[in-house]
Amino acid sequence: MTTTTKTLPAGVAVLLTDTDVTALTFQNVDPQSAWVLGTIDATPPVDWAGALQVGPGEGRLNAPIADLFPGVAGVVRLWARSDAGGAMAVGYV
């Protein structure tokens, strides 16, 4: 698994997964909290209800994306957003 770090401009939704995924690893590598949200495609989310808050240094290891967002049928993409800006490391196969 290759890991990359994505920059999160303040208040902007950033697509963390360039392809559809079933499982992934991610970690907030910034001292500010961020939010992650799963979607069914590469369309940026407008409503962040149901997003998971990820504190500094927190994340998930080899997590099935469907388990993270059980209310989103067909979830295959992961987005991140930070009000203050930040960075998120992500890896998937």
TAHUZI-V331696 format. One record per residue. N is the residue number from 1. SS is DSSP state (alpha for helix, beta for strand, coil for the rest). PSI is psi in degrees with one decimal (999 if undefined). OMEGA is omega as a letter, one per 40 degrees, with the letter a starting at -180 (* if undefined). Layout:
n = {N/N}
ss = {SS/SS}
psi = {PSI/PSI}
omega = {OMEGA/OMEGA}
//
This chain:
n = {1/2/3/4/5/6/7/8/9/10/11/12/13/14/15/16/17/18/19/20/21/22/23/24/25/26/27/28/29/30/31/32/33/34/35/36/37/38/39/40/41/42/43/44/45/46/47/48/49/50/51/52/53/54/55/56/57/58/59/60/61/62/63/64/65/66/67/68/69/70/71/72/73/74/75/76/77/78/79/80/81/82/83/84/85/86/87/88/89/90/91/92/93}
ss = {coil/beta/beta/beta/beta/beta/beta/beta/coil/coil/coil/coil/coil/beta/beta/coil/coil/coil/coil/coil/coil/coil/beta/beta/beta/beta/beta/beta/coil/coil/coil/coil/coil/beta/beta/beta/beta/beta/beta/coil/coil/coil/coil/coil/coil/coil/coil/coil/coil/coil/coil/beta/beta/beta/coil/coil/coil/coil/beta/beta/beta/beta/beta/beta/alpha/alpha/alpha/alpha/coil/coil/coil/coil/coil/coil/coil/coil/beta/beta/beta/beta/beta/coil/coil/coil/coil/beta/beta/beta/beta/beta/beta/beta/coil}
psi = {128.6/135.5/138.6/157.5/125.6/132.0/137.2/98.3/147.2/123.5/8.8/131.9/128.4/126.9/119.4/-24.5/121.3/-12.6/170.3/137.6/155.8/-24.6/152.9/166.0/135.3/155.1/135.3/114.0/25.7/155.3/1.1/149.9/153.3/171.5/144.7/148.1/133.3/144.2/171.5/-10.1/-170.1/17.9/126.2/136.3/145.1/-41.8/121.2/15.8/134.8/-1.4/150.6/129.7/133.6/110.7/170.9/128.3/-8.3/162.4/-159.7/147.5/120.5/46.1/129.3/125.5/-32.2/-30.4/-30.7/-33.0/68.2/-19.6/-0.4/96.2/128.5/18.9/129.1/-5.0/151.4/131.8/156.1/153.3/143.4/128.9/-33.7/-0.8/162.3/-152.8/146.2/126.1/138.7/144.2/145.6/164.3/999}
omega = {i/i/i/i/i/i/i/i/a/i/a/i/a/i/a/a/a/i/i/a/i/i/a/i/i/i/i/a/a/i/i/i/i/i/i/a/i/i/a/a/a/i/a/i/i/a/a/i/a/i/i/i/a/a/i/i/a/i/i/a/i/a/i/a/i/i/i/a/a/i/a/a/i/a/a/a/i/i/i/i/i/a/a/a/a/a/a/i/a/i/i/a/*}
//
